[in-house]
């Protein structure tokens, strides 16, 4: 009986540790401000310093790629 309990407890622990947890994502909002300028922010107005913006022309050619400035703007 004790052996079955220990094995059950061990299996339950392994299942709980290896079970993937829920992942939450943030929605990025792209705010066009004026020609040639956008602001990229999360729902709560914070921005990511790791965001990379890529601008394409109509036929799919990359026109420009770059990061955001210290306020979340891309020019």
C-alpha positions as CSV (number, residue, x, y, z in Angstrom):
1,X,0.0,0.0,0.0
2,X,2.8,2.4,0.9
3,X,4.6,1.6,-2.3
4,X,1.6,2.3,-4.5
5,X,1.1,5.6,-2.7
6,X,4.7,6.7,-3.3
7,X,4.6,5.6,-7.0
8,X,1.3,7.5,-7.5
9,X,2.7,10.6,-5.8
10,X,5.8,10.4,-7.9
11,X,3.8,10.1,-11.1
12,X,1.5,13.0,-10.1
13,X,4.6,15.2,-9.4
14,X,6.2,14.3,-12.8
15,X,2.9,15.1,-14.6
16,X,2.5,18.5,-12.9
17,X,6.2,19.5,-13.5
18,X,6.2,18.5,-17.2
19,X,2.7,19.7,-18.1
20,X,3.0,22.9,-20.2
21,X,1.6,25.9,-18.5
22,X,-0.7,28.5,-20.1
23,X,1.1,31.2,-22.1
24,X,-0.2,34.7,-22.4
25,X,0.7,37.0,-25.3
26,X,0.4,40.7,-25.7
27,X,-1.2,42.4,-28.7
28,X,1.0,44.8,-30.5
29,X,-0.8,47.9,-31.8
30,X,0.7,49.8,-34.8
31,X,-0.4,53.4,-34.7
32,X,0.1,55.3,-37.9
33,X,0.9,58.9,-36.9
34,X,1.9,60.9,-40.0
35,X,3.5,59.9,-43.3
36,X,6.7,58.0,-42.5
37,X,6.1,57.7,-38.8
38,X,4.4,54.9,-36.7
39,X,4.3,54.0,-33.1
40,X,4.3,50.3,-32.0
41,X,3.0,49.7,-28.5
42,X,1.3,46.9,-26.5
43,X,-2.3,47.3,-25.3
44,X,-1.1,49.0,-22.1
45,X,0.9,51.6,-24.0
46,X,4.3,50.0,-23.2
47,X,6.6,49.2,-26.1
48,X,9.2,46.5,-26.7
49,X,12.8,47.5,-27.2
50,X,13.2,44.3,-29.2
51,X,10.6,45.1,-31.9
52,X,11.8,45.1,-35.4
53,X,9.8,46.9,-38.1
54,X,10.1,45.9,-41.7
55,X,8.6,48.2,-44.4
56,X,7.7,46.6,-47.7
57,X,6.7,48.2,-51.0
58,X,3.6,46.9,-52.8
59,X,5.4,44.1,-54.8
60,X,7.0,42.7,-51.6
61,X,10.4,44.2,-51.8
62,X,11.9,45.3,-48.4
63,X,12.2,49.0,-48.4
64,X,13.6,49.5,-44.8
65,X,14.1,47.5,-41.6
66,X,14.9,48.9,-38.2
67,X,14.1,49.1,-34.5
68,X,12.0,51.5,-32.5
69,X,13.5,54.5,-30.8
70,X,13.4,55.1,-27.0
71,X,9.8,56.1,-27.1
72,X,8.4,53.3,-29.3
73,X,8.4,55.3,-32.6
74,X,9.7,54.2,-36.0
75,X,10.6,56.9,-38.6
